[in-house]
Amino acid sequence: MSSTEGTHQPVGINDVAARAGVSPGTVSNVLNRPERVAESTRRRVERAVHELDYVRNSSGRSLRSGRSDSVGLLVLDVTNPFFAEVARGVEDTAGEEGLAVVLLNSAEQAARQRRSMRLLAEQRAAGAVIMPVDSDTEDLLWLRKQGVPGVLLDIGDVPGETACSVSVDNHAGGMAAGRHLINLGHERITYLSGPADLEQCRTRLAGLRAAVAEAGSDPDDAVRVIRTAQLNAESGEKAVEEVLAGGPKRRPQAVFCTNDQLAVGVLKGLGERGLSAPGDLSVVGYDDVDLAGLVHPGLTTVAQPKYELGRAAMQLLVSELNDPDHRHERLRFAPELVVRGSTAAFRL
């Protein structure tokens, strides 16, 4: 059997023109500049498009314009449900503008981020929404030099007028978690962090330390930091052994995790050792993904407006693509503490 048997050539613009009895140029105008075509002719072409199930080829248009109808979304970890909600906000807004979203995953690795940036440049992406692995904007600047504008997402400080950015006040979120635990009487707090080069990890820790100092305690004495290689539940589960090292008298009274996935892993690790939250120690997460309200006990966490983050980032990118007078903006949302069953007052 021939390898091409059963396949068909796709319907082209010439086929539509022949069916409608017009020139290919008229079909092109109907597809791209319908206001230039008489209504009766436009309807005839649209009927031919429908009858032939014609799918327009955007690659040629991209070559002529130098820009495709796709935008990139580069996230740190596609398995994290936080990024899924952000992506929904990006995609919904892009769809309203006739743009498609290409999802890329850096896996929290700078090398993979650079490869993704190069891919976006090679594909002549219209633009990109980028969650960087660190605060270094060199990759973003390189991408902009290739003609691909980008909006930074979930990063606090953007030097100069490099790009638009959308973020949540991670320092305030860390303070909210810290104040909550301190008000419950917890004096020994472990901060379960991801890699040190992730700005979110550093800033949330700084907020926790600020809350401890505000309460009159020495953060160096009250806060212990444990770092994990990745921000996932498996890493949180494995970290429990280190969290509990030193026995009951030395273990923390509370654990503040830099995201909900780590916190869910901690809850599981405690259960595997016959311990629980909040009976043996309180556990706080960050992000408020759907899973936080489904585990038992429900996870106390710092909520971020995930969908709104994605939507705002894409709106800024659309503004830059369409408005010649666009000026870079920095939007910052406020986090909100959500108290559930994984935290309680410290008991002697």
Protein Blocks (a to p, Z undefined) as FASTA:
>chain_A
ZZkgoiacdddfklmmmmnopafklmmmmmmmmmlpcfklmmmmmmmmmmnopacdfklm
mmmnopafbdcdddfblklmklmmmmmmmmmmmmmnopacddddeklpaklmmmmmmmmm
mnopabdcdddfbfbfklmmmmmmnopacddehifbdghjlbacddddfklmmmmmmmmm
mmnopabdcdddddfklmklmmmmmmmmmmmmmnopafklmpccdddfbdcfklmmmmmm
mmmgoijmlmcfbdcdfbfklmmmmmmmmmmnopacfkloccddehjaaklmmpccdddd
ddddfklmmmmmmmmmmmmmmmmkbccddddddddddddfkbccddZZ
